[in-house]
């Protein structure tokens, strides 16, 4: 009988290892059954994980930091995923970030993850949140691209694939990639309550091993067509958007990281963003090691 793992995640192409792992039997072969719930926003994800309703979360790992610092939850990051495929999208009449003065920008949660990237980007242009522009919480990336399409008063947001590709189809304009403007960033990753991870070390190591195997399969050139078809099916994408999405996640420089390695440099930068933008820790970056334990990952990789 398979061990059930209850997982909560955002929709998006960063879930390619999860999608491939389920469809190609990588989890099943390691005695696991992953039950996935898609979250509408970061608040639901964080609160549900803290209550023990889920075992693992797959999302931007700044959410784990927010859980530790904002809710006192003992959470540990165990695996990486990508180093930010997000871009700043604006309404088509906007030519530069300085034109966002006096406008409304939309985010998932205003105090975490890509919202901090957006605030930093605008700060570099001399714009301060709540003084020069309004920040409105709308929800996940999938919800924000629809909100931008349907309401021209929503002037900007951060989007990642496939929603960045869909945004272009709606006529929205990209002002560039966050990685180019802000540098390395540890974006999507896997985290869990530390007590659950400790008590279920074998389970979480098998989950990581299966995820890495699935990612290797999905990014292998020979499996491009099959992986693209999976993205189309699971994310309800038309073939052209699915193909563009696969091209982005398979990009060796900008896409999903080989073997879902954790980027310590990117994570330090994400902590620095939180310290600067939210004033966390008195503006000083804490020791990153308090938030992650890569021992599970290292043992999983050694077993492959």
Steps between C-alpha positions, in 0.01 A plus 500: 500500500634841401588768752272801443657847487262794523647784297387857444632709211432790268406430139777552250783356298727478806296187583640310201683248722179438694296459182755266342553311823132416526439425132816295438480300822815630670320553831316169476824310442634642824189398691339845508161640407494879476165668562530855367284801587536825306495806723329829404761709683797501738289558810301181448818305423686619809212468742400155373855369529538646849180326612634167376239462227782434254838333533695689236471833321646571156520875452738794512706431811465855631163369619688268735693797639172689544358204694800494733518874556133596478320203650765334716469176303809275499537440129798359311587532131625169355537554124529772238328526165556819302678831543210720390345492157283800587466813290349840570189541284314827448204623302588563132497879525772497770853533361706505821474423870507872585156528339357288784494805727146549626389162365393169660722193480370155589668221692429169669577608858650846551779394736664201335665347195438671164330796667836582657666471160245743359548746785877488463481549123284811546719624785792499258289737289439726800147375573401402855208270574193667657650841432540500123280206403236269648562130566195274477490130590318300231630143526707251304673563170214337312255741664717805440537452127120489470466806723747693285314398184159599636583818694722763341521677837732220612819640353767241580584162648768230500424195284676171427429231238258402364322816614771729366442351155123535538549863608681579176207350310270741685715792384670563834857628486804351672751747642752220545600208719545535874826305483646763264387794711546361851751216473479136613197398702402166653142475382300175498607227737369240742446549871325333792447532871832402656336254742329318211822489296695361795239233573467409131857529376478187285176620341630845418823356359303268274286796392812702413658206314184447294473873429858517373449190284182652358673832429785322321246317287302815422803706399660230286485613134360161399195560722428857393181414309364279779579756771346780292184293460488450877524875560218556250282239668563581866506880467223517236721670241463510126791339310676826412500626860611158624791499256607848607471402864716192453762707320516736798525235771757302298723804449827407677562858613149620592285192548469224754828425675672170424403241764300770685813618679460764769668833420665636812599819319142546382365430847734754661373756249137415579573550872669830417186610316287418803740683731503811283141520381319373809756615758523144632777425754572869539608511137783250552506167317489202741693175467333322206570157653225546757239451227626199304635147547645353182592173667180342370586612148859381517399155626231474232745589223758257634242223477425561129 
